[in-house]
């Protein structure tokens, strides 16, 4: 794995050629480390990272529910394998992150799940849960009745950095920074329109950590009154899977307050779906 500091330095030089060194420093300061998730070839999976399959939980961990209805396991991230690229973002020994959600829209979703979903806001923590499990203790856990089970797809994880999506409020801090006065909001967001050519760019529909993208043109949805800049992205699943629970856009995200992430308190993670 390439050293993240080397990648950031290369990215800074790339930006400085287009924006000038002072603005480039602020620009690159918004980049967050993450991973592009793609279907793995045999032997190339990032540990236990995968879409679907069975949950990997420590014995005795209760299966998450919403109003008594069981959530469905959508993905697992092997945080111990991914952690070296993320610096000090994760506590040591985080283990495996299990991502659950209320499956109210897929072809195999139980009809009763739709009624449960109508009673809750899409960012309600009860409709999307993240449960960590120590890798040495985790075991495959069979889903309860009425919970959807998706065919497992092992993931390869390619490291990189991502900048905020076009309408992410994170850009506001750059617009107010010294040296950026000559760039209006639109200029900042389009100054490096050749983003796929930038060093370390994350170019994938499914991603872990980094920053989310919102193809509907929206922005991170967090509880009312809270600052989205205080949240960190955990996982993005595109609409290319066999489910569709991510709001009108069909894309699903999970986010968590950054202080909770650093403390390993994944009980504070929330679903942050994409909406029109």
Helices and strands as residue ranges (DSSP letters): H 4-19, H 21-29, E 32-39, E 50-51, E 55-58, E 65-66, E 69-70, E 72-78, H 79-82, G 83-86, E 96-101, H 111-118, G 125-127, E 128-133, E 138-141, E 153-162, H 171-175, H 185-190, G 195-197, E 207-209, G 228-230, E 231-237, E 252-257, H 258-263, G 266-268, E 270-271
